[in-house]
Amino acid sequence: MNNISESQPINSKLDCDKFYVTPDTVAPGSISTLFQTVVDGGYCIGCGACASIPGSPIKMKLDEYGRFCASLESSTEHHDKNLSILDVCPFSDTAANEDEIGQELFGQNCQHHSRIGYHLATYAGYVTENNFRQHGSSGGMGTWIVTELFNQKLIDAVIHVHEQKPSENDSKLFSFRISESVEQIRAGAKSRYYPVEMSEVLSIVRNRPGRYAIVGVPCFIKAVRLLAKKDQVIRDRIHFCVGLVCGHLKSTRFAEMFAWQCGIEPGKLQSIDFRKKISGQAANKYGVEVRGIQNDREVSISKSNHEFFGFLWGHGFFKYQACDYCDDVVAETADVTVGDAWLPNYVKDSEGTNVVVVRNPVIKHLIENGMKSGRLHLDSINADDVAKSQDAGLRHRREGLAYRLYLKDKAKQWRPHKRIKAEANHLNMRLKKIYKLRMLMASQSHIAFHQAIQMKSFDIFRKIIDPIVKSYDSLYKPPLWRRWLSLIKKYLKPYSGS
């Protein structure tokens, strides 16, 4: 695996993808173009924006790999002329980019930072009132903000992801829902590393007047902003967008992978808590709790995330390909963004700490009042510190993205226009191998798990993926000569007098 050369392409396409898309194969027409570029190219993130437009023939469906993807339900002949499908897709070339959206929304009040976008105020900390922090994945700030918007009568409801019980007709564990009380809002706390789509809930919003806040990952928030530019109803009803810092979106297989290692086979998982805090441990060492059917009885099993094969986000198991072509980590188009404060002075706190990027003056005022009243414990940090807290993700989405774009261009394959320039000279050979193997791990994880399900053996998945993981991990080990030198220094230290 370590012999990957720059001229050797990584095939990150899956069996369900139709063909490689080149710029000269794209036909005219909004829906036709969407499918021949974004969808067939493997860049659909499954947000559902295209399916939410009134009259759209598109429906969102889970594919065989457990990912939401746009699907045509009828002929496109009578739709292409009047529907602005491309304008609302976060990965199309027609849609505005994050800088353009941010400038329009926040340019008058905010400063711009090259890595986190526009910002009015930046913090790190947590909620002290009630048990927001205890019931959140991190410091509880995301749920507190939408609850405060509701309590201050600035919104009537919150659109966010809730847990749902799987059924014979709907196997999903999570979906977007509308919360219209504090109890419902707080029930939607915690991180959900699971695919969801917005078309169903947005159809409810269209038919139910009110003022809404929506919570979502960067590309979903961008899609909402794009919809609002085209749709007066969405623009009038969604008053606030709360963004979540995002590593990447997972397929349903991520949850099933954890459950299967606990003896709960795919199809028998009933619920999962991806982020269960472990007292005394660093914030990045948390528990995963699964509930499901094992040997004809219901069981609940909880383990540390470090006990599971495939828990490392850097390996990118079950990642959507679109995530590798996104340059927004901190939801730059949101009114406020919350995420984990992966910084040395905060990460050791097992209770969890948030980073917060505020862009909307109304939310800044709410937070300042919360700090003055003692309900929030927040430190003012600078934009560089926020970027440092997400340094690994930003490197992957900036320097890594530049290389992935270069590879697509070299292969003459269509890919979305991004703010990052395609290039390869900024990386040494080791880093190029790292980024190629990340693409390979992500694409092969979907295929390998699908095969494991067919063969009814988790070992099949591990057997296929493990060699790629080991090749990848070996690139982070120091060279042999350096390891020998370290051992020699350790051996000689008692004799050096130091």
Rosetta blueprint (number, residue, H / E / L):
1 M L
2 N L
3 N L
4 I L
5 S L
6 E L
7 S L
8 Q L
9 P L
10 I L
11 N L
12 S L
13 K L
14 L L
15 D L
16 C L
17 D L
18 K L
19 F L
20 Y L
21 V L
22 T L
23 P H
24 D H
25 T H
26 V L
27 A L
28 P L
29 G L
30 S H
31 I H
32 S H
33 T H
34 L H
35 F H
36 Q H
37 T H
38 V H
39 V H
40 D L
41 G L
42 G L
43 Y L
44 C L
45 I L
46 G L
47 C L
48 G L
49 A H
50 C H
51 A H
52 S H
53 I L
54 P L
55 G L
56 S L
57 P L
58 I E
59 K E
60 M E
61 K E
62 L E
63 D L
64 E L
65 Y L
66 G L
67 R L
68 F E
69 C E
70 A E
71 S E
72 L E
73 E L
74 S L
75 S L
76 T L
77 E L
78 H L
79 H L
80 D L
81 K L
82 N L
83 L L
84 S L
85 I H
86 L H
87 D H
88 V H
89 C L
90 P L
91 F L
92 S L
93 D L
94 T L
95 A L
96 A L
97 N L
98 E H
99 D H
100 E H
101 I H
102 G H
103 Q H
104 E H
105 L H
106 F H
107 G L
108 Q L
109 N L
110 C L
111 Q E
112 H E
113 H E
114 S L
115 R L
116 I L
117 G E
118 Y E
119 H E
120 L L
121 A E
122 T E
123 Y E
124 A E
125 G E
126 Y E
127 V E
128 T L
129 E L
130 N L
131 N L
132 F H
133 R H
134 Q H
135 H H
136 G L
137 S L
138 S L
139 G L
140 G L
141 M H
142 G H
143 T H
144 W H
145 I H
146 V H
147 T H
148 E H
149 L H
150 F H
151 N H
152 Q L
153 K L
154 L L
155 I L
156 D L
157 A E
158 V E
159 I E
160 H E
161 V E
162 H E
163 E E
164 Q L
165 K L
166 P L
167 S L
168 E L
169 N L
170 D L
171 S L
172 K L
173 L L
174 F E
175 S E
176 F E
177 R E
178 I E
179 S E
180 E L
181 S L
182 V H
183 E H
184 Q H
185 I H
186 R H
187 A H
188 G L
189 A L
190 K L
191 S L
192 R L
193 Y L
194 Y L
195 P L
196 V L
197 E L
198 M L
199 S H
200 E H
201 V H
202 L H
203 S H
204 I H
205 V H
206 R H
207 N H
208 R L
209 P L
210 G L
211 R L
212 Y E
213 A E
214 I E
215 V E
216 G E
217 V L
218 P H
219 C H
220 F H
221 I H
222 K H
223 A H
224 V H
225 R H
226 L H
227 L H
228 A H
229 K H
230 K H
231 D L
232 Q H
233 V H
234 I H
235 R H
236 D H
237 R H
238 I E
239 H E
240 F E
241 C E
242 V E
243 G E
244 L E
245 V L
246 C L
247 G L
248 H L
249 L L
250 K E
251 S L
252 T L
253 R H
254 F H
255 A H
256 E H
257 M H
258 F H
259 A H
260 W H
261 Q H
262 C L
263 G L
264 I L
265 E L
266 P L
267 G L
268 K L
269 L E
270 Q E
271 S E
272 I E
273 D E
274 F E
275 R E
276 K E
277 K L
278 I L
279 S L
280 G L
281 Q L
282 A L
283 A L
284 N L
285 K L
286 Y L
287 G E
288 V E
289 E E
290 V E
291 R E
292 G E
293 I E
294 Q E
295 N L
296 D L
297 R E
298 E E
299 V E
300 S E
301 I E
302 S E
303 K E
304 S E
305 N H
306 H H
307 E H
308 F L
309 F L
310 G L
311 F L
312 L L
313 W H
314 G H
315 H H
316 G L
317 F L
318 F L
319 K E
320 Y L
321 Q H
322 A H
323 C H
324 D H
325 Y H
326 C L
327 D L
328 D L
329 V L
330 V L
331 A L
332 E L
333 T L
334 A L
335 D L
336 V E
337 T E
338 V E
339 G E
340 D E
341 A L
342 W L
343 L L
344 P L
345 N L
346 Y L
347 V L
348 K L
349 D L
350 S L
351 E L
352 G L
353 T L
354 N E
355 V E
356 V E
357 V E
358 V E
359 R L
360 N L
361 P H
362 V H
363 I H
364 K H
365 H H
366 L H
367 I H
368 E H
369 N H
370 G H
371 M H
372 K H
373 S L
374 G L
375 R L
376 L E
377 H E
378 L E
379 D E
380 S E
381 I L
382 N L
383 A H
384 D H
385 D H
386 V H
387 A H
388 K H
389 S H
390 Q L
391 D H
392 A H
393 G H
394 L H
395 R H
396 H H
397 R H
398 R H
399 E H
400 G H
401 L H
402 A H
403 Y H
404 R H
405 L H
406 Y H
407 L H
408 K H
409 D H
410 K H
411 A L
412 K L
413 Q L
414 W L
415 R L
416 P L
417 H L
418 K L
419 R L
420 I L
421 K L
422 A L
423 E L
424 A L
425 N L
426 H L
427 L L
428 N L
429 M H
430 R H
431 L H
432 K H
433 K H
434 I H
435 Y H
436 K H
437 L H
438 R H
439 M H
440 L H
441 M H
442 A H
443 S H
444 Q H
445 S H
446 H H
447 I H
448 A H
449 F H
450 H H
451 Q H
452 A H
453 I H
454 Q H
455 M H
456 K L
457 S L
458 F H
459 D H
460 I H
461 F H
462 R H
463 K H
464 I H
465 I H
466 D H
467 P H
468 I H
469 V H
470 K H
471 S H
472 Y H
473 D H
474 S H
475 L L
476 Y L
477 K L
478 P L
479 P L
480 L H
481 W H
482 R H
483 R H
484 W H
485 L H
486 S H
487 L H
488 I H
489 K H
490 K H
491 Y H
492 L H
493 K H
494 P H
495 Y H
496 S L
497 G L
498 S L
